Amino acid sequence: MLVNATNMLLKARDGHYGVGQFNINNLEWTKSILLTAQEMNSPVILGVSEGAGKYMAGFKVVAAMVRAMDESLGITVPVALHLDHGTYEGAKACIEAGFTSIMFDGSHYPIDENVAKTTELVAMAHDHGLSIEAEVGSIGGVEDGVVGAGEVADPAECAKITALGIDFLAAGIGNIHGKYPANWKGLDFEALDKIHQATGNIPLVLHGGTGIPDEMVRKAITLGVSKINVNTECQLSFADATRKYIEAGKDLQGKGYDPRKLLAPGAEAIKATVREKIELFGSANKA
């Protein structure tokens, strides 16, 4: 059931659990995540980066695939199709393509320009029934060519962006995309608490969910985080399972080269990762 993400995240905030955003890269990814969310009776957000959208032949193709698959698989749990780290142009394209939610990442703009662009996109998204996420303080690491150093967001700037009418906010608290280095200092919970207090209890978003210790994720949820993004972890699970299949020579046995067989272990590995995260975030049986 395709919906925007507003209500599911308000429910998560009030119920003190998190909803997972799992980024999709192809049909197998999408199918694995949808089936697992349905099995766990959990709301879910399908994230699409601009790079992944381009890889899948464009946002219109992605929206059509997700809508058709949601219907064909008989998915009844709430599902949001969400643009991840969108540019101004990308956000507008996803509104037109039929997404149900967008993120505008204006964190690399001066705050006044971020405000102006966010204001315009809030109006456009809400006119079309979409939810919208904005970001203050860039998230560390590299996300489709956008490099962030892992800033800690300014609570005053967070309040300024929140006041524009966005539905949920991503604020940097020392988190990064990709694998965390050995010398990572951890999440800045003091900053998170200040941001939470400054933003009027808006649902907060934790990007870079892969590699953050479980106890830190649980603590972040108690401090207002309602949405946790997972991408790298599913990619690593998929790659590991696929590598083992090849290294075991199974692709050389019978018709083991058939892509439906070749990709099956990776798809099952994604399901296992999503299942584990839904349990951690506390969203099972919350659909």
C-alpha positions in Angstrom: 0.0 0.0 0.0 1.8 3.1 -1.3 1.5 6.1 1.0 3.6 9.1 2.0 5.8 8.7 5.0 4.2 11.4 7.3 1.8 9.2 9.3 4.0 6.2 9.7 6.8 8.4 11.1 4.4 10.3 13.5 3.2 6.9 14.7 6.8 5.8 15.2 7.7 9.0 17.1 4.7 8.6 19.4 5.3 4.9 19.8 9.1 5.2 20.4 10.2 3.0 17.6 11.9 3.5 14.2 10.9 2.9 10.6 13.6 1.6 8.3 14.4 3.2 5.0 16.0 0.5 2.9 17.5 1.7 -0.4 16.6 -0.2 -3.5 18.9 -0.8 -6.5 16.9 -3.2 -8.7 14.0 -5.5 -8.9 15.5 -8.1 -6.5 16.2 -5.5 -3.9 12.7 -4.1 -4.1 11.0 -7.5 -3.9 13.1 -8.7 -1.0 12.3 -5.6 1.1 8.6 -5.5 0.3 8.1 -9.2 1.1 10.1 -8.9 4.4 8.1 -5.9 5.5 4.9 -7.7 4.8 6.1 -10.8 6.6 7.1 -8.7 9.6 3.9 -6.6 9.4 6.1 -3.5 9.4 5.8 -0.1 7.7 8.7 0.5 5.3 10.3 3.2 3.3 12.0 2.3 -0.1 14.8 4.8 -0.6 16.1 5.7 -4.1 19.2 7.7 -4.6 19.6 9.7 -7.7 22.4 7.4 -8.9 20.2 4.3 -8.3 17.3 6.0 -10.1 19.5 6.6 -13.1 20.8 3.0 -13.0 17.2 1.7 -13.1 16.5 3.8 -16.2 14.9 6.8 -14.5 12.5 7.8 -11.7 9.4 7.0 -13.8 10.6 3.4 -14.3 11.3 3.1 -10.6 7.8 4.4 -9.6 6.1 2.2 -12.1 8.0 -0.9 -10.9 7.3 -0.2 -7.2 3.6 0.5 -7.8 3.1 -2.6 -9.9 5.1 -4.9 -7.6 3.2 -3.5 -4.5 0.0 -4.5 -6.2 1.1 -7.8 -7.6 2.6 -9.0 -4.4 -0.6 -8.0 -2.4 1.4 -5.8 0.0 -0.9 -4.4 2.6 1.6 -2.7 5.0 2.3 1.0 4.5 5.1 1.6 1.9 6.6 5.0 1.0 8.7 5.5 -2.1 11.2 8.1 -1.1 13.9 10.0 -2.9 17.2 9.9 -0.9 19.5 12.9 -0.9 17.7 14.6 -3.7 19.0 17.6 -5.6 16.5 20.5 -6.2 16.0 19.2 -9.8 15.8 15.6 -8.7 13.2 16.3 -6.1 11.0 18.0 -8.7 11.5 15.1 -11.1 10.4 12.6 -8.4 7.2 14.6 -7.6 6.3 14.4 -11.3 7.3 10.7 -11.6 4.9 9.5 -8.9 7.0 9.1 -5.8 5.2 9.4 -2.5 8.0 11.1 -0.6 11.1 13.2 -1.3 14.2 14.3 0.5 15.8 17.6 -0.5 19.5 17.7 0.6 20.3 21.4 0.7 22.9 20.9 3.4 25.7 22.0 1.1 24.0 25.4 0.4 24.3 28.5 2.6 21.4 28.3 5.1 19.4 31.1 3.3 19.6 29.3 0.0 18.7 26.0 1.7 15.7 27.8 3.2 14.5 29.3 -0.1 14.8 26.0 -2.1 13.2 24.0 0.8 10.3 26.4 1.0 9.5 26.0 -2.7 9.8 22.2 -2.5 7.6 21.9 0.6 4.8 23.7 -1.2 5.2 21.6 -4.3 5.4 18.3 -2.4 2.4 19.0 -0.2 0.3 20.1 -3.2 0.9 16.6 -4.6 0.3 14.8 -1.4 4.0 13.9 -0.8 6.0 14.0 2.4 9.3 15.9 2.4 12.5 15.4 4.4 15.2 18.1 4.6 18.8 18.0 5.9 20.9 20.3 8.0 24.6 19.5 8.6 26.0 17.2 6.0 26.2 13.5 6.7 29.8 12.2 6.5 31.1 9.9 3.7 30.1 9.9 0.1 26.5 9.5 -1.2 26.4 9.3 -5.0 29.2 11.8 -5.4 28.0 14.2 -2.6 30.8 14.3 -0.1 30.1 15.1 3.6 32.6 15.4 6.4 30.2 14.3 9.2 29.2 17.7 10.6 27.1 18.2 13.7 24.1 20.3 12.8 23.3 23.6 14.4 20.1 23.3 16.4 19.1 26.9 15.4 19.4 26.1 11.7 17.5 22.9 12.3 14.7 24.9 13.9 14.7 27.3 10.9 14.4 24.5 8.4 11.7 22.7 10.5 9.6 25.8 10.6 9.2 25.7 6.8 6.7 22.9 7.2 8.9 19.8 6.4 7.6 16.5 7.7 10.9 15.0 9.0 14.4 16.2 9.4 17.8 14.7 8.9 20.4 16.4 11.1 24.1 15.5 11.2 25.2 14.2 14.6 28.6 12.7 13.6 27.0 9.9 11.5 28.5 8.9 8.1 27.5 7.0 5.0 29.2 3.7 4.2 31.5 1.7 6.5 32.5 3.4 9.7 36.3 3.8 10.3 37.9 2.2 13.4 38.5 5.7 14.9 34.9 6.9 14.6 33.9 8.7 17.7 30.3 7.7 17.7 27.0 9.6 17.6 26.8 12.9 19.4 23.8 12.3 21.7 24.1 15.7 23.4 23.7 17.4 20.0 20.8 15.1 19.1 19.0 16.0 22.3 19.5 19.7 21.6 18.2 19.3 18.0 15.2 17.3 19.3 14.3 20.1 21.7 14.8 22.8 19.1 12.6 21.3 16.4 9.3 20.8 18.2 9.3 17.0 18.3 9.5 16.6 14.5 10.4 13.0 13.6 14.2 12.9 13.1 16.2 10.8 10.6 19.4 8.9 11.2 21.3 8.5 8.0 24.3 6.1 7.7 22.6 3.4 9.7 25.1 0.7 8.7 27.7 0.0 11.3 26.2 2.1 14.1 26.2 -0.2 17.2 22.7 -1.4 18.1 22.7 0.3 21.5 23.4 3.6 19.9 20.5 3.1 17.5 18.2 2.3 20.4 19.3 5.4 22.3 18.9 7.6 19.2 15.3 6.4 18.9 14.6 7.4 22.6 15.9 10.9 21.6 13.5 11.5 18.7 14.9 9.5 15.8 11.9 7.9 14.0 13.5 6.9 10.6 16.8 5.0 10.2 18.4 4.7 6.7 20.1 1.4 5.7 21.8 0.9 2.4 25.5 -0.3 2.6 24.6 -3.2 4.9 22.2 -4.7 2.4 24.8 -4.2 -0.3 27.4 -6.0 1.7 25.0 -8.9 2.5 24.1 -9.3 -1.1 27.7 -9.2 -2.3 28.8 -11.7 0.4 26.1 -14.3 -0.5 26.6 -13.9 -4.2 30.4 -14.3 -3.8 29.9 -17.5 -1.8 27.6 -18.9 -4.5 30.2 -18.3 -7.2 33.2 -19.4 -5.2 31.3 -22.7 -4.4 31.0 -23.3 -8.1 27.2 -23.4 -8.0 26.9 -21.3 -11.1 28.6 -24.1 -13.0 26.3 -26.8 -11.7 23.3 -27.6 -14.0 21.6 -24.2 -14.8 23.2 -22.5 -11.8 24.1 -19.6 -14.2 20.4 -18.7 -14.5 20.1 -15.3 -13.0 17.1 -16.4 -11.0 19.3 -18.9 -9.3 22.5 -16.8 -9.3 20.8 -13.8 -7.6 18.6 -15.9 -5.2 21.2 -16.2 -2.3 21.8 -12.4 -2.4 18.1 -11.7 -2.4 17.6 -14.0 0.6 20.6 -12.2 2.4 18.9 -8.9 1.9 15.7 -10.3 3.5 17.7 -11.5 6.5 19.3 -8.1 6.9 16.0 -6.3 6.6 14.4 -8.7 9.1 17.2 -8.0 11.6 16.9 -4.2 11.2 13.1 -4.3 11.6 13.5 -6.2 14.9 16.2 -3.7 16.0 14.1 -0.6 15.1 11.0 -2.0 16.8 8.7 -1.6 13.9 7.5 -5.3 13.6 3.7 -5.6 13.9 3.4 -1.8 13.8 1.8 -1.6 10.3 
